[in-house]
Amino acid sequence: MIRGIGTDICDLNRLSLNESFVKRILCKEELEVYQTKKTDHLKREYLGGRFAVKEAFIKAYGKIPFQDICCLNDQEGKPYLNYDKCHVSLSHEHDYAIAFVIVEF
């Protein structure tokens, strides 16, 4: 049974790569991945995707701090969340990232 559905779109050009902002958005594991990105474009794309996922998750689940939500990728590249019974889809197109999250009971 579905508890909630959330979606969010993020304009990558509006994101700051300021260190304090990045650390407010990303959990420790996400920050480690972020720091491996070689260009500002790749960093902004990664950060925007995670921001969109977290906003979508909050819409589906309820308000919790961004730092408590962790979105990583499995070995095949599929994104997953650190909460059971959650399904996430994440996509990028030019200057946008979009995420869709379904949370089950």
SELUM-220335 format. One record per residue (C-alpha): residue in three letters; residue number from 1; x, y, z. Coordinates in nm, 2 decimals, decimal comma. Layout:
residues N
['ALA'; NUM; [X; Y; Z]],
...
//
This chain:
residues 105
['MET'; 1; [0,00; 0,00; 0,00]],
['ILE'; 2; [0,13; 0,34; -0,09]],
['ARG'; 3; [0,20; 0,59; 0,19]],
['GLY'; 4; [0,30; 0,88; -0,03]],
['ILE'; 5; [0,42; 0,99; -0,37]],
['GLY'; 6; [0,66; 1,28; -0,43]],
['THR'; 7; [0,83; 1,45; -0,72]],
['ASP'; 8; [1,07; 1,74; -0,76]],
['ILE'; 9; [1,26; 1,92; -1,04]],
['CYS'; 10; [1,57; 2,11; -0,98]],
['ASP'; 11; [1,73; 2,38; -1,20]],
['LEU'; 12; [2,10; 2,30; -1,18]],
['ASN'; 13; [2,20; 2,66; -1,26]],
['ARG'; 14; [2,04; 2,78; -0,94]],
['LEU'; 15; [2,25; 2,56; -0,72]],
['SER'; 16; [2,55; 2,70; -0,53]],
['LEU'; 17; [2,86; 2,48; -0,49]],
['ASN'; 18; [2,94; 2,67; -0,17]],
['GLU'; 19; [3,08; 2,42; 0,08]],
['SER'; 20; [2,85; 2,50; 0,36]],
['PHE'; 21; [2,54; 2,46; 0,13]],
['VAL'; 22; [2,67; 2,13; -0,01]],
['LYS'; 23; [2,73; 2,00; 0,34]],
['ARG'; 24; [2,37; 2,10; 0,45]],
['ILE'; 25; [2,23; 1,89; 0,16]],
['LEU'; 26; [2,44; 1,58; 0,13]],
['CYS'; 27; [2,49; 1,31; 0,39]],
['LYS'; 28; [2,84; 1,18; 0,46]],
['GLU'; 29; [2,83; 0,90; 0,20]],
['GLU'; 30; [2,69; 1,13; -0,07]],
['LEU'; 31; [2,95; 1,39; 0,01]],
['GLU'; 32; [3,23; 1,14; -0,05]],
['VAL'; 33; [3,08; 1,06; -0,40]],
['TYR'; 34; [3,04; 1,43; -0,47]],
['GLN'; 35; [3,40; 1,50; -0,39]],
['THR'; 36; [3,51; 1,25; -0,66]],
['LYS'; 37; [3,34; 1,45; -0,93]],
['LYS'; 38; [3,60; 1,62; -1,15]],
['THR'; 39; [3,41; 1,93; -1,29]],
['ASP'; 40; [3,17; 2,18; -1,15]],
['HIS'; 41; [2,91; 2,06; -1,40]],
['LEU'; 42; [2,93; 1,70; -1,27]],
['LYS'; 43; [2,92; 1,83; -0,91]],
['ARG'; 44; [2,62; 2,04; -0,98]],
['GLU'; 45; [2,45; 1,75; -1,16]],
['TYR'; 46; [2,51; 1,52; -0,87]],
['LEU'; 47; [2,41; 1,78; -0,61]],
['GLY'; 48; [2,09; 1,87; -0,80]],
['GLY'; 49; [1,99; 1,51; -0,84]],
['ARG'; 50; [2,03; 1,45; -0,47]],
['PHE'; 51; [1,84; 1,77; -0,38]],
['ALA'; 52; [1,55; 1,67; -0,61]],
['VAL'; 53; [1,54; 1,32; -0,46]],
['LYS'; 54; [1,53; 1,45; -0,10]],
['GLU'; 55; [1,26; 1,71; -0,18]],
['ALA'; 56; [1,05; 1,43; -0,35]],
['PHE'; 57; [1,11; 1,20; -0,05]],
['ILE'; 58; [1,00; 1,47; 0,20]],
['LYS'; 59; [0,68; 1,52; -0,01]],
['ALA'; 60; [0,61; 1,15; 0,00]],
['TYR'; 61; [0,72; 1,06; 0,36]],
['GLY'; 62; [0,70; 1,38; 0,56]],
['LYS'; 63; [0,94; 1,65; 0,68]],
['ILE'; 64; [1,28; 1,52; 0,80]],
['PRO'; 65; [1,63; 1,68; 0,77]],
['PHE'; 66; [1,81; 1,64; 0,44]],
['GLN'; 67; [2,11; 1,49; 0,63]],
['ASP'; 68; [1,89; 1,20; 0,74]],
['ILE'; 69; [1,81; 1,11; 0,38]],
['CYS'; 70; [2,08; 0,93; 0,18]],
['CYS'; 71; [2,05; 0,85; -0,19]],
['LEU'; 72; [2,33; 0,64; -0,34]],
['ASN'; 73; [2,36; 0,42; -0,64]],
['ASP'; 74; [2,39; 0,04; -0,65]],
['GLN'; 75; [2,65; -0,14; -0,86]],
['GLU'; 76; [2,43; -0,12; -1,17]],
['GLY'; 77; [2,38; 0,26; -1,12]],
['LYS'; 78; [2,02; 0,24; -0,99]],
['PRO'; 79; [1,95; 0,50; -0,72]],
['TYR'; 80; [1,82; 0,38; -0,38]],
['LEU'; 81; [1,73; 0,54; -0,05]],
['ASN'; 82; [1,83; 0,45; 0,30]],
['TYR'; 83; [1,47; 0,39; 0,40]],
['ASP'; 84; [1,29; 0,06; 0,35]],
['LYS'; 85; [1,00; 0,04; 0,11]],
['CYS'; 86; [1,10; 0,34; -0,10]],
['HIS'; 87; [1,13; 0,35; -0,47]],
['VAL'; 88; [1,32; 0,63; -0,65]],
['SER'; 89; [1,37; 0,74; -1,00]],
['LEU'; 90; [1,62; 1,01; -1,09]],
['SER'; 91; [1,69; 1,17; -1,43]],
['HIS'; 92; [1,90; 1,45; -1,57]],
['GLU'; 93; [1,84; 1,66; -1,88]],
['HIS'; 94; [2,06; 1,95; -1,97]],
['ASP'; 95; [2,02; 2,20; -1,68]],
['TYR'; 96; [1,76; 2,00; -1,49]],
['ALA'; 97; [1,74; 1,71; -1,25]],
['ILE'; 98; [1,40; 1,54; -1,17]],
['ALA'; 99; [1,32; 1,28; -0,91]],
['PHE'; 100; [1,02; 1,07; -0,83]],
['VAL'; 101; [0,97; 0,88; -0,50]],
['ILE'; 102; [0,71; 0,63; -0,39]],
['VAL'; 103; [0,70; 0,53; -0,02]],
['GLU'; 104; [0,51; 0,22; 0,09]],
['PHE'; 105; [0,37; 0,13; 0,43]],
//
